[in-house]
Amino acid sequence: MSRFRLLAWGALALWTAVSALLIPLAGRSGEIVSKDPALLLPRSSEATRALLAERLAFPGADTPEAVVVYVRATGLTPADRAAADADRTAFAALAKDGRIAPTAVSADGQALLVSFPLRKDGDPEAVVKRVKAGLEDAPPGLETAVTGSAGALSDISDAVGGTDTTLLLSAALVVAILLLITYRSPSMWILPLFAVGLASQIATGIVFLLGKHAGVTVTEDATALMLIMVFGVGTDYALLLIARYREELYRHEDRFAAMAVAVRHSFPAILASAGTVTVGMLCLLAARMNDVRGFGPIAAAGIVVAFAVMTTLLPALLVLLGRWVFWPFVPRAGRAPKARSRAGGVWERAAALVDRRPRRIWVLSTLALAVLSLGVLGFRPGLTAEQTYTEKVGSVVGQELIAQHYPGGASGPARIIVPVDSAGAVSGAAKVRGVASVGAPVISADGRTARIDAVLADPPDSEAAKDTVDRLRNAFHGTGALVGGQTATTLDVERASHHDNLVVPPLILVVVLAVLVLLLRAVVAPILLAASVVLSFAAAMGAAGLLMQLLGHPHFIPSLPLYGFLFLVTLGIDYTIFLMTRAREEVAVRGHRQGVLTALTVTGGVITSAGIVLAATFATLITLPIVMALQIGAIVAIGVLLDTLVVRTLLIPALIIDVGDRVWWPGRRNARPPAERLSRDAVDLVG
């Protein structure tokens, strides 16, 4: 076995060199994280084109703006106005070119606004903190808040600041605890945790290169989700490999021979899983939302690294360190493992249940999942700024105060960019239904472009405001005008997300089906398995919808169904792949019915452990004070547990048994001759 020993040392040397090159780049990942709306929005949308045209004609026009709100319900006093004037003077030091907009007093005399664009070197978070500190001296009873784009950016930074580190530590802690419980060893859990942690840092280094040199749009959300995926999927691969390695150690004196067999048998399932997830993630390149497109290669890079590390470095570490890593339950050749010598184990009982009533089991499981999927009605499309966080933040409070005392769209006017020759026609936008007022045209320095702000009568996130944007666009179609701004951006994002929700999931499903066909060399089984995955996704969305109703966060962003489908189908199919590859192997030895039941029994522990690990790692997203993170964490965690405990344990084995060996059509998985089958059974009795 000197050849295997040499390969192990070679893998260790290779990953040492790769780590030395890429891990230092992981520390620079913050340099390529983009917060530029033009890079996140749909490239061809009118809102994006309006933003780019505005930048070209009015350099610095989209600089973050701080809006300070002062409100006294009984009416502003002279002292309140004096305090606002004093603040306005102080804010000049933070404003671009020292410009402060004139104070805007509400019609009811109860509120006023002071707004200013930030200096070019102004950090929104730092500026907002300074403004808030200055507002602490406001007259008693005067309510104040900081909002505008600067306030929103500051709140986002507060919410997700240090997200990667927080999620990395949370995921590592969860994985460590679950591995410790799984292996009941003070040392075994260290190796997979070390390997998956190393994979996450190498993947982050690759993401830095993708953002720096390949033009991939990188966001904090994307890197955070990628880290979660690497930890969850990488640990799954480790559990599958280690379970098979431990099984083979009971059969082989030489641990290198045991690892060779373990890798040979587990590698196809791990490769199929990683390939499915990777290609599924790359299907996101068909999306219109640019940040969704960017997540595709980022996630794919993470999965490829996790696969490579777990199938090369982890086996090398395991064989080089020897059997003692399993202490105190060290597997010895010729000794039957205690866990498998116990009669009536959980998975034996599950197999017996499926064996007795296969049709009843899969029909009842299907009906239960279908009924659960009805909970999706608890979700509500459209997530407003006020609903973005799980708790109230300053910018949201400010928006609410503005909405109470000013026209609904005052905080986010539609911004119309138009050639100067057509500015006169666009100035008549006030005649368009839903427009409260129209500002005077601002002419660019070259005299070729005009910018006109149209204050909408309805709140920026409302359906009425979106309808007004459509009316504005239709009214000035053909004049060269581009309508952008907050409401236009929301509208275009919804439409692009609707396209993505219709186009990308079918592509992902085709990928899953193709992988299953190639892996199982059959057609019927993959179709049934793909259908079960879709049903599992629907049930997970339904369960999450009910949970979000209870938690008071039923509203969701337009891309949530796509992300939910992406994660649940590509990650959830793992457990089906693990089960069915073992079933195919066992059917060839034991026959169809007994082979499926044996596969369920021998894979039950490892697949359940893998599912719990993946669900727990995604559940760490709920620690973030952002509704989208809470919803994704809940959907994936619930969906993975349903896949693991219901679909993979009951529905699929029962359905496969009930359909019979026709599921392997057009191939046939006939059992081998009885003598060979008895030989395999004898091996199983030993270990």
BANUDO-5400 format. One record per residue (C-alpha): x, y negated, z; residue in one letter. Coordinates in steps of 0.05 Angstrom, whole numbers, padded with zeros to 5 digits, always signed. Last residue first. Example, Ala and Ser with C-alpha at 12.3 -4.5 7.8 and 13.67 -1.06 7.14 Angstrom:
BEGIN
+00273+00021+00143s +00246+00090+00156a 
***
This chain:
BEGIN
-00375+00119+00196g -00370+00195+00202v -00443+00206+00188l -00438+00161+00128d -00382+00203+00099v -00425+00265+00107a -00481+00231+00070d -00434+00214+00013r -00413+00288+00007s -00486+00309+00010l -00501+00262-00049r -00443+00291-00089e -00470+00362-00077a -00541+00341-00094p -00522+00315-00163p -00524+00239-00171r -00588+00200-00164a -00616+00167-00225n -00608+00092-00231r -00639+00082-00300r -00630+00021-00343g -00686-00012-00384p -00716-00014-00332w -00689-00013-00261w -00757-00034-00232v -00787+00028-00264r -00754+00067-00207d -00817+00056-00166g -00864-00003-00165v -00882+00012-00092d -00809+00020-00071i -00788-00046-00103i -00848-00082-00072l -00835-00054-00002a -00761-00071-00006p -00776-00141-00032i -00832-00161+00015l -00807-00134+00082l -00735-00149+00100t -00713-00194+00042r -00777-00234+00038v -00795-00235+00112v -00734-00243+00157l -00680-00269+00110t -00721-00307+00059d -00766-00336+00112l -00705-00355+00153l -00673-00388+00092v -00737-00426+00077g -00745-00453+00148i -00672-00477+00151a -00676-00505+00080v -00741-00543+00090i -00723-00568+00160a -00654-00594+00141g -00682-00626+00077i -00737-00660+00117q -00693-00686+00173l -00641-00711+00123a -00696-00748+00084m -00723-00778+00149v -00657-00808+00170i -00635-00812+00243p -00584-00756+00232l -00585-00697+00281t -00636-00663+00235i -00579-00648+00187l -00551-00597+00237t -00609-00552+00214a -00569-00539+00151f -00516-00504+00191t -00568-00466+00232a -00604-00439+00171a -00538-00416+00139l -00516-00382+00203v -00584-00349+00214i -00585-00324+00143g -00515-00295+00148a -00533-00259+00213s -00595-00231+00181t -00555-00209+00121i -00502-00175+00164v -00552-00138+00208g -00600-00115+00155g -00548-00092+00104t -00544-00020+00127v -00618-00010+00139t -00645-00046+00078l -00595-00011+00032a -00615+00056+00062t -00689+00041+00049l -00674+00023-00024v -00632+00086-00034g -00685+00130-00001q -00738+00107-00049r -00696+00107-00113h -00650+00167-00106g -00594+00179-00057r -00529+00166-00094v -00546+00121-00152a -00600+00090-00109v -00547+00071-00058e -00505+00028-00106e -00567-00006-00135r -00592-00018-00065a -00526-00048-00044r -00529-00096-00103t -00602-00108-00087m -00592-00128-00014l -00533-00176-00025f -00567-00206-00086i -00633-00215-00048t -00594-00248+00008y -00559-00295-00039d -00624-00315-00074i -00638-00361-00015g -00577-00405-00033l -00595-00419-00105t -00670-00418-00097v -00673-00452-00029l -00621-00505-00043f -00644-00527-00112l -00718-00521-00096f -00711-00566-00035g -00667-00615-00072y -00718-00619-00129l -00777-00624-00082p -00742-00681-00044l -00727-00723-00106s -00789-00767-00101p -00774-00789-00029i -00819-00761+00025f -00877-00783+00069h -00900-00734+00123p -00856-00761+00180h -00902-00761+00242g -00869-00701+00276l -00932-00659+00271l -00942-00677+00198q -00869-00662+00185m -00879-00592+00214l -00939-00578+00170l -00901-00601+00108g -00841-00560+00129a -00884-00497+00132a -00913-00513+00064g -00846-00528+00032m -00819-00463+00061a -00879-00425+00034a -00870-00455-00036a -00796-00437-00035f -00811-00366-00014s -00861-00359-00070l -00809-00384-00120v -00758-00334-00093v -00808-00277-00096s -00820-00293-00170a -00746-00290-00184a -00743-00222-00149l -00800-00194-00190l -00769-00219-00255i -00700-00193-00235p -00729-00123-00219a -00764-00116-00286v -00704-00135-00330v -00646-00090-00310a -00571-00090-00311r -00572-00107-00237l -00518-00161-00240l -00530-00184-00311l -00606-00188-00302v -00598-00221-00234l -00551-00274-00262v -00599-00289-00319a -00658-00296-00273l -00621-00344-00227v -00599-00386-00286v -00669-00387-00315v -00696-00409-00247l -00645-00466-00244i -00666-00490-00313l -00739-00487-00292p -00722-00529-00231p -00685-00583-00271v -00738-00606-00321v -00802-00622-00283l -00772-00648-00218n -00720-00687-00258d -00774-00722-00299h -00812-00740-00236h -00747-00764-00206s -00736-00811-00265a -00807-00838-00257r -00800-00848-00182e -00732-00881-00190v -00760-00929-00243d -00816-00951-00196l -00771-00960-00136t -00723-01002-00179t -00779-01045-00206a -00803-01057-00135t -00735-01078-00110q -00714-01122-00168g -00715-01113-00243g -00756-01138-00302v -00717-01146-00367l -00739-01199-00417a -00719-01193-00490g -00782-01228-00512t -00811-01164-00544g -00846-01140-00482h -00863-01200-00439f -00933-01181-00417a -00919-01106-00417n -00860-01114-00369r -00900-01160-00324l -00959-01113-00324r -00914-01054-00305d -00885-01095-00249v -00955-01111-00225t -00973-01037-00223d -00912-01026-00179k -00936-01081-00132a -01004-01048-00127a -00972-00981-00112e -00939-01012-00051s -00864-01013-00037d -00853-01087-00050p -00913-01110-00008p -00967-01143-00051d -00975-01213-00080a -00910-01208-00118l -00859-01264-00118v -00831-01274-00188a -00758-01295-00191d -00732-01322-00257i -00661-01314-00284r -00642-01347-00349a -00589-01327-00400t -00551-01363-00455r -00528-01427-00422g -00457-01402-00412d -00461-01417-00338a -00526-01379-00330s -00592-01417-00323i -00637-01409-00262v -00711-01413-00281p -00757-01444-00229a -00792-01395-00184g -00858-01359-00198v -00914-01348-00148s -00964-01297-00124a -00960-01247-00182v -01012-01191-00178g -01048-01209-00243r -01001-01243-00292v -01015-01318-00296k -00955-01332-00251a -00912-01301-00306a -00919-01366-00345g -00845-01379-00333s -00833-01319-00379v -00856-01360-00439a -00810-01417-00422g -00751-01371-00410a -00755-01342-00480s -00701-01384-00512d -00659-01377-00449v -00654-01302-00459p -00688-01265-00401v -00671-01232-00334i -00734-01226-00290i -00725-01211-00217r -00786-01184-00181a -00788-01211-00111p -00768-01169-00051g -00781-01203+00017s -00835-01248-00011a -00874-01190-00040g -00931-01189+00010g -00938-01264+00013p -00910-01291+00079y -00929-01287+00153h -00943-01213+00169q -00900-01185+00112a -00841-01225+00137i -00847-01195+00206l -00852-01125+00178e -00790-01136+00135q -00752-01160+00196g -00771-01099+00237v -00748-01055+00179v -00681-01091+00176s -00671-01083+00251g -00683-01009+00256v -00745-00970+00280k -00734-00896+00291e -00736-00834+00247t -00713-00877+00189y -00738-00884+00118t -00811-00897+00136q -00806-00973+00140e -00767-00975+00074a -00825-00937+00041t -00825-00862+00026l -00873-00843-00029g -00907-00776-00036p -00946-00749+00025r -00932-00680+00051f -00985-00643+00091g -01012-00613+00027l -00949-00571+00028v -00983-00532+00084g -01017-00491+00029l -00951-00454+00023s -00966-00417+00087l -01026-00384+00055v -00983-00360-00003a -00929-00335+00046l -00981-00295+00085a -01012-00267+00022l -00946-00244-00005t -00927-00211+00061s -00996-00177+00064l -00987-00150-00007v -00915-00129+00005w -00931-00091+00069i -00995-00059+00046r -00961-00031-00016r -00901-00004+00023p -00940+00028+00080r -00899+00084+00112r -00831+00069+00080d -00835-00005+00097v -00847+00011+00170l -00791+00063+00170a -00743+00013+00140a -00761-00038+00193a -00751+00015+00247r -00683+00033+00219e -00668-00041+00216w -00683-00052+00290v -00647+00010+00313g -00684+00075+00326g -00624+00118+00338a -00558+00090+00362r -00499+00119+00324s -00495+00059+00279r -00482+00009+00335a -00431+00055+00367k -00387+00058+00305p -00369+00130+00288a -00296+00145+00299r -00256+00177+00243g -00214+00115+00230a -00215+00066+00287r -00256+00001+00291p -00234-00044+00349v -00292-00066+00393f -00250-00106+00444p -00219-00131+00399w -00238-00141+00326f -00174-00181+00313v -00135-00120+00337w -00146-00086+00270r -00088-00120+00236g -00064-00192+00229l -00040-00183+00157l -00104-00147+00137v -00151-00201+00163l -00110-00261+00140l -00104-00234+00070a -00179-00218+00066p -00194-00290+00088l -00146-00321+00038l -00171-00285-00024t -00246-00273-00026t -00266-00326+00026m -00219-00379-00002v -00241-00370-00074a -00315-00369-00058f -00311-00430-00013a -00271-00467-00066v -00322-00450-00120v -00380-00470-00075i -00350-00538-00058g -00334-00553-00130a -00405-00536-00150a -00432-00583-00097a -00392-00641-00123i -00405-00622-00196p -00481-00625-00185g -00483-00682-00135f -00464-00732-00189g -00526-00717-00230r -00569-00729-00168v -00534-00796-00157d -00546-00814-00230n -00620-00799-00229m -00635-00774-00299r -00623-00700-00285a -00594-00652-00336a -00527-00652-00298l -00566-00622-00241l -00561-00555-00276c -00489-00556-00250l -00517-00538-00182m -00550-00476-00210g -00486-00457-00245v -00449-00460-00179t -00504-00427-00137v -00513-00369-00184t -00438-00359-00194g -00426-00360-00119a -00480-00307-00108s -00459-00264-00166a -00386-00268-00144l -00405-00251-00072i -00446-00191-00096a -00392-00168-00144p -00337-00177-00091f -00370-00135-00036s -00353-00066-00063h -00284-00079-00090r -00266-00125-00032v -00286-00072+00020a -00249-00017-00018v -00185-00057-00021a -00195-00078+00052m -00198-00006+00074a -00136+00012+00034a -00099-00046+00067f -00125-00022+00135r -00093+00046+00125d -00127+00099+00168e -00190+00094+00127h -00262+00113+00141r -00278+00073+00204y -00239+00015+00174l -00286+00018+00114e -00346-00005+00156e -00305-00061+00186r -00285-00084+00116y -00358-00081+00093r -00381-00124+00152a -00321-00171+00142i -00337-00183+00069l -00411-00197+00081l -00398-00241+00141l -00344-00280+00105a -00389-00293+00045y -00444-00319+00091d -00393-00362+00128t -00372-00394+00062g -00445-00406+00043v -00462-00443+00107g -00397-00481+00117f -00389-00499+00044v -00462-00519+00039m -00459-00565+00100i -00396-00598+00072l -00430-00609+00004m -00491-00640+00038l -00447-00690+00074a -00407-00705+00010t -00471-00718-00029a -00503-00761+00024d -00440-00805+00030e -00443-00816-00045t -00397-00796-00102v -00413-00813-00175t -00367-00770-00218v -00323-00811-00265g -00272-00755-00274a -00210-00790-00246h -00226-00820-00178k -00293-00788-00163g -00272-00719-00186l -00204-00726-00152l -00237-00745-00086f -00285-00687-00094v -00224-00641-00101i -00198-00666-00034g -00266-00655-00003t -00264-00583-00029a -00196-00572+00004i -00224-00599+00069q -00286-00555+00067s -00245-00493+00047a -00199-00503+00107l -00259-00505+00154g -00287-00442+00120v -00221-00405+00130a -00211-00428+00202f -00283-00409+00220l -00275-00342+00185p -00211-00328+00225l -00232-00355+00293i -00294-00312+00300w -00253-00249+00308m -00215-00273+00370s -00259-00273+00431p -00301-00215+00403s -00375-00204+00409r -00376-00202+00332y -00444-00233+00320t -00449-00275+00384i -00380-00305+00372l -00397-00316+00299l -00461-00352+00320l -00424-00397+00369i -00368-00413+00321a -00416-00428+00263v -00456-00476+00306v -00394-00511+00331l -00364-00517+00261a -00430-00544+00234a -00434-00597+00288s -00361-00616+00279l -00368-00623+00203l -00436-00657+00210l -00408-00710+00256t -00344-00719+00216t -00381-00726+00150d -00434-00771+00181t -00383-00820+00210g -00429-00878+00194g -00495-00850+00168v -00544-00888+00211a -00501-00949+00226d -00481-00955+00153s -00554-00950+00132i -00573-01004+00182d -00518-01050+00157s -00538-01038+00085l -00610-01056+00102a -00589-01119+00138g -00545-01141+00080a -00601-01126+00030s -00649-01170+00069g -00663-01162+00143t -00640-01194+00208v -00691-01202+00264a -00715-01255+00312t -00773-01265+00361e -00776-01331+00397l -00803-01321+00467g -00743-01353+00502p -00703-01398+00456p -00650-01361+00415a -00582-01350+00449d -00580-01276+00429e -00586-01298+00356l -00512-01311+00351g -00496-01238+00369a -00546-01216+00316k -00511-01258+00263v -00443-01230+00283r -00468-01159+00280k -00501-01172+00212v -00435-01199+00185v -00395-01139+00209a -00444-01089+00179e -00451-01127+00114p -00375-01133+00104d -00359-01202+00076g -00300-01206+00029d -00342-01235-00028k -00379-01279+00021r -00449-01258+00038l -00510-01288+00005p -00553-01332+00050f -00623-01332+00080s -00658-01371+00135v -00732-01355+00142l -00787-01388+00183l -00847-01363+00221a -00909-01386+00259q -00927-01448+00218g -00985-01411+00184d -00959-01428+00115a -00891-01397+00131s -00829-01441+00136v -00772-01429+00087a -00706-01461+00108t -00666-01482+00047p -00617-01429+00022a -00548-01430+00053i -00487-01437+00009r -00419-01437+00043g -00387-01413-00022d -00414-01344-00005k -00440-01346+00066a -00407-01325+00131l -00380-01394+00150a -00446-01425+00129a -00481-01382+00181f -00463-01432+00235a -00501-01489+00201t -00562-01445+00192r -00557-01423+00264d -00561-01496+00286a -00621-01507+00240d -00655-01445+00268a -00644-01469+00339a -00672-01537+00322a -00733-01505+00291r -00745-01463+00353d -00735-01524+00399a -00786-01563+00357p -00835-01506+00370t -00858-01453+00321l -00930-01429+00329g -00964-01386+00380t -00939-01321+00348a -00867-01345+00348r -00825-01317+00291v -00754-01327+00266y -00729-01284+00209v -00657-01281+00185v -00646-01257+00113v -00576-01234+00096a -00560-01224+00023e -00515-01172-00008p -00482-01200-00072t -00525-01185-00132d -00511-01253-00163a -00436-01243-00159g -00426-01259-00232p -00489-01289-00262f -00493-01270-00336a -00457-01204-00333l -00484-01185-00265r -00554-01203-00286e -00549-01159-00348a -00524-01101-00305l -00582-01109-00257l -00634-01116-00313a -00606-01054-00347r -00612-01015-00283t -00683-01038-00271a -00701-01022-00343e -00679-00950-00334s -00626-00920-00380s -00574-00903-00328r -00623-00878-00275p -00601-00910-00209l -00540-00890-00168l -00484-00924-00206l -00521-00990-00215a -00541-00988-00141p -00467-00992-00121d -00458-00955-00055k -00403-00910-00082s -00356-00866-00042v -00289-00865-00078i -00245-00895-00023e -00280-00857+00032g -00251-00792+00005s -00181-00815+00025r -00173-00765+00082g -00192-00709+00034a -00132-00729-00009l -00084-00706+00047p -00120-00638+00045i -00107-00629-00029l -00032-00618-00040l -00012-00586+00026a -00074-00544+00025s -00059-00518-00045v +00012-00498-00023a -00013-00461+00039t -00067-00430-00003w -00016-00400-00051l +00030-00375+00005a -00026-00338+00040l -00050-00308-00025a +00020-00284-00040g +00026-00253+00029w -00038-00214+00018a -00017-00194-00053l +00049-00167-00026l +00012-00126+00027r -00034-00099-00027f +00025-00077-00069r +00060-00046-00008s +00000+00000+00000m 
***
